[in-house]
Amino acid sequence: MVDSLLYDGFIPLPEYMRFSDLDIVDELARPENEALRSSFHSRSFAAGSSIFTPGADEDLVFVVKSGRVRIYLAYEDKEFTVAILERGDIYASHTRAYAQAMTHAEILVTGTGEFRKRMAALPGFSSTMVRVLGVLLKNAFSIIDGLVFQDSSQRLASLLMHEADESLAKTGEAVARLNLTVEELAKMLGATRQTVSTLLNDMIRTGILEKQGRGIYKVLQMDRLREIANR
């Protein structure tokens, strides 16, 4: 079990572990939230650059305006991705996690104290944030479940299955469009690049998947993929 905790990581969450379907950028654009919106200012980061590190002096709340930001924990030479943030996701700098730009990213930042003060005057926006925090708590338990109960193959199958189900409902085709390199996917699963590459190749060889492009896989045998995820 100890090896599983150290090397296998956590269960992937729906839509690249997004915290919420709510777009905080859109919420800030509402006329009634103008005072809160005015407290934010923009910062840009190149792909691969560090945005925040644990113990940073700044105590900020930030919202992703564009691009993708990886939130991860690091222990010795191991990294565990907690979330991949996209447009409209919100997070804070004062945690034990690192924030890194996966692509060129623009974020909106404001001081935590200022954010709290502005929030107090906006009951409507406060209720939105309560919903976001509820999703955060739910996802935290999903991460714990994965740490304890699932191995790398199960986590990979869970992610592929979720993305294929979403695609099937929207387009009628079971295609998992991960849009991640194998290395990025490995960091997301808390596994090595070699492990993830081997798992994907095995699924392709046995006819479960068909690779259609970088990070794009058509699921040919959903039942077998579901068996792997739920075993």
C-alpha positions as CSV (number, residue, x, y, z in Angstrom):
1,M,0.0,0.0,0.0
2,V,2.9,2.4,0.8
3,D,4.3,1.9,-2.8
4,S,0.9,2.6,-4.2
5,L,0.6,5.8,-2.3
6,L,4.0,7.0,-3.4
7,Y,4.1,6.0,-7.0
8,D,0.5,5.6,-8.3
9,G,-0.9,9.0,-7.4
10,F,-4.6,9.6,-7.5
11,I,-7.8,9.1,-9.5
12,P,-8.3,11.4,-12.5
13,L,-11.3,13.7,-12.2
14,P,-13.8,14.6,-15.0
15,E,-12.7,17.1,-17.7
16,Y,-9.0,17.0,-16.8
17,M,-9.8,17.4,-13.1
18,R,-11.6,20.7,-13.5
19,F,-12.9,22.0,-10.2
20,S,-16.2,23.3,-11.5
21,D,-18.3,23.9,-14.6
22,L,-18.8,27.5,-13.3
23,D,-16.8,30.1,-15.2
24,I,-15.7,32.7,-12.7
25,V,-14.5,35.0,-15.5
26,D,-18.1,35.1,-16.8
27,E,-19.4,35.6,-13.2
28,L,-17.0,38.6,-12.8
29,A,-18.2,40.1,-16.0
30,R,-21.8,40.5,-14.6
31,P,-22.6,44.2,-13.9
32,E,-23.5,43.5,-10.3
33,N,-19.9,42.2,-9.7
34,E,-18.1,45.2,-11.2
35,A,-16.6,46.2,-7.8
36,L,-15.1,42.8,-7.3
37,R,-13.9,42.6,-10.9
38,S,-12.1,45.9,-10.5
39,S,-10.0,44.5,-7.7
40,F,-8.3,42.0,-10.0
41,H,-5.3,42.7,-12.2
42,S,-3.8,40.6,-15.0
43,R,-0.6,38.6,-15.1
44,S,0.8,36.5,-18.0
45,F,3.0,33.5,-17.9
46,A,4.9,31.6,-20.6
47,A,4.3,27.8,-21.0
48,G,6.3,25.8,-18.5
49,S,6.9,28.8,-16.1
50,S,6.1,28.7,-12.4
51,I,3.2,30.8,-11.2
52,F,3.2,30.2,-7.5
53,T,5.2,28.0,-5.2
54,P,4.5,26.8,-1.6
55,G,5.5,29.4,1.0
56,A,5.2,32.3,-1.4
57,D,5.0,35.7,0.2
58,E,2.0,36.8,-1.8
59,D,-1.4,35.8,-0.4
60,L,-3.6,35.9,-3.5
61,V,-6.7,34.5,-5.1
62,F,-6.4,33.9,-8.8
63,V,-8.7,33.1,-11.7
64,V,-7.5,31.6,-14.9
65,K,-8.6,33.9,-17.8
66,S,-6.9,31.9,-20.6
67,G,-4.6,28.9,-21.0
68,R,-4.1,25.9,-18.7
69,V,-2.5,25.8,-15.2
70,R,-1.4,22.7,-13.5
71,I,-1.7,22.5,-9.7
72,Y,0.6,19.8,-8.2
73,L,2.3,18.6,-5.1
74,A,6.0,17.6,-5.1
75,Y,7.6,15.2,-2.7
76,E,11.4,14.5,-3.4
77,D,11.4,13.5,-7.1
78,K,7.7,12.7,-7.3
79,E,5.0,15.0,-8.6
80,F,1.2,14.5,-8.0
81,T,-1.2,16.6,-10.1
82,V,-4.1,17.9,-8.0
83,A,-5.9,19.7,-10.8
84,I,-5.6,21.2,-14.3
85,L,-7.2,24.6,-14.3
86,E,-8.7,26.2,-17.3
87,R,-10.6,29.4,-18.1
88,G,-12.9,30.4,-15.3
89,D,-11.3,28.2,-12.6
90,I,-10.3,29.8,-9.3
91,Y,-7.5,28.9,-6.8
92,A,-5.3,30.5,-4.2
93,S,-1.6,31.0,-3.8
94,H,-1.4,30.2,-0.1
95,T,-1.5,26.4,-0.3
96,R,1.1,23.7,-0.2
97,A,0.7,23.2,-3.9
98,Y,2.7,24.5,-6.9
99,A,1.0,26.3,-9.8
100,Q,2.6,26.0,-13.3
101,A,1.5,27.3,-16.7
102,M,1.0,24.3,-19.0
103,T,0.5,26.7,-21.9
104,H,0.8,30.4,-22.2
105,A,-1.6,31.5,-19.5
106,E,-3.2,34.7,-18.3
107,I,-4.5,34.9,-14.8
108,L,-6.5,37.5,-12.8
109,V,-5.2,38.1,-9.3
110,T,-6.3,39.9,-6.2
111,G,-5.3,39.9,-2.6
112,T,-7.1,37.4,-0.4
113,G,-8.1,40.1,2.1
114,E,-9.5,42.3,-0.6
115,F,-11.3,39.3,-2.2
116,R,-12.9,38.5,1.2
117,K,-14.0,42.1,1.8
118,R,-15.6,42.4,-1.7
119,M,-17.3,39.1,-1.4
120,A,-19.0,40.2,1.8
121,A,-20.9,42.8,-0.2
122,L,-22.0,40.4,-2.9
123,P,-24.3,37.7,-1.6
124,G,-25.0,36.4,-5.1
125,F,-21.4,35.8,-5.9
126,S,-20.8,34.4,-2.4
127,S,-23.4,31.6,-3.2
128,T,-21.5,30.9,-6.4
129,M,-18.3,30.4,-4.4
130,V,-20.0,28.1,-2.0
131,R,-20.9,25.9,-4.9
132,V,-17.3,25.9,-6.1
133,L,-16.0,25.0,-2.7
134,G,-18.5,22.1,-2.6
135,V,-17.0,20.8,-5.8
136,L,-13.5,21.2,-4.3
137,L,-14.5,19.1,-1.3
138,K,-16.0,16.4,-3.5
139,N,-13.0,16.2,-5.7
140,A,-10.7,16.0,-2.6
141,F,-12.5,12.8,-1.6
142,S,-12.1,11.5,-5.1
143,I,-8.4,12.0,-4.9
144,I,-8.2,10.2,-1.6
145,D,-10.2,7.3,-3.0
146,G,-7.8,7.0,-5.9
147,L,-4.8,7.1,-3.6
148,V,-6.1,4.2,-1.5
149,F,-8.0,2.0,-3.9
150,Q,-6.9,2.4,-7.5
151,D,-3.7,1.6,-9.5
152,S,-2.4,3.4,-12.6
153,S,-4.3,1.2,-15.1
154,Q,-7.6,1.8,-13.3
155,R,-7.0,5.6,-13.2
156,L,-6.1,5.7,-16.9
157,A,-9.2,3.6,-17.8
158,S,-11.4,5.8,-15.7
159,L,-10.2,9.0,-17.5
160,L,-10.5,7.4,-20.9
161,M,-13.9,6.1,-20.1
162,H,-15.2,9.4,-18.8
163,E,-14.0,11.4,-21.8
164,A,-15.4,8.7,-24.2
165,D,-18.8,8.8,-22.5
166,E,-18.8,12.6,-22.8
167,S,-18.0,12.4,-26.5
168,L,-20.5,9.7,-27.1
169,A,-23.3,11.8,-25.6
170,K,-22.3,14.8,-27.7
171,T,-21.2,13.4,-31.0
172,G,-22.3,9.7,-31.0
173,E,-18.6,8.6,-31.1
174,A,-16.7,7.2,-28.1
175,V,-13.5,9.3,-28.6
176,A,-11.3,10.3,-25.7
177,R,-9.8,13.7,-26.6
178,L,-7.2,14.1,-23.9
179,N,-5.1,16.7,-25.7
180,L,-2.2,15.8,-23.5
181,T,1.2,14.4,-24.3
182,V,2.1,11.0,-22.7
183,E,4.4,12.9,-20.3
184,E,1.6,15.3,-19.3
185,L,-0.8,12.4,-18.9
186,A,1.8,10.6,-16.7
187,K,2.1,13.6,-14.4
188,M,-1.7,13.7,-14.2
189,L,-1.9,10.1,-13.2
190,G,1.1,10.2,-10.8
191,A,2.8,7.5,-12.8
192,T,5.9,7.3,-14.9
193,R,5.9,8.1,-18.6
194,Q,7.0,4.6,-19.4
195,T,4.1,3.1,-17.4
196,V,1.5,5.2,-19.1
197,S,3.0,4.5,-22.5
198,T,3.0,0.8,-21.9
199,L,-0.6,0.8,-20.7
200,L,-1.8,2.8,-23.7
201,N,0.1,0.5,-26.1
202,D,-1.4,-2.6,-24.4
203,M,-4.9,-1.2,-24.8
204,I,-4.2,-0.4,-28.5
205,R,-2.7,-3.8,-29.1
206,T,-5.6,-5.7,-27.5
207,G,-8.2,-3.7,-29.5
208,I,-9.6,-1.6,-26.7
209,L,-8.3,1.7,-28.2
210,E,-7.5,3.1,-31.6
211,K,-5.1,6.0,-31.6
212,Q,-6.4,8.8,-33.9
213,G,-3.8,11.5,-33.2
214,R,-1.7,12.9,-30.4
215,G,-3.7,12.5,-27.2
216,I,-6.8,11.3,-29.1
217,Y,-8.1,7.7,-28.7
218,K,-11.2,6.1,-30.1
219,V,-12.6,3.5,-27.7
220,L,-13.5,0.4,-29.6
221,Q,-14.4,-1.8,-26.6
222,M,-16.1,0.3,-23.9
223,D,-17.1,-2.7,-21.8
224,R,-13.5,-3.9,-21.5
225,L,-12.4,-0.4,-20.6
226,R,-15.1,-0.2,-17.9
227,E,-13.9,-3.6,-16.6
228,I,-10.4,-2.3,-16.1
229,A,-11.6,0.9,-14.4
230,N,-13.9,-1.0,-12.0
231,R,-11.9,-4.1,-11.2
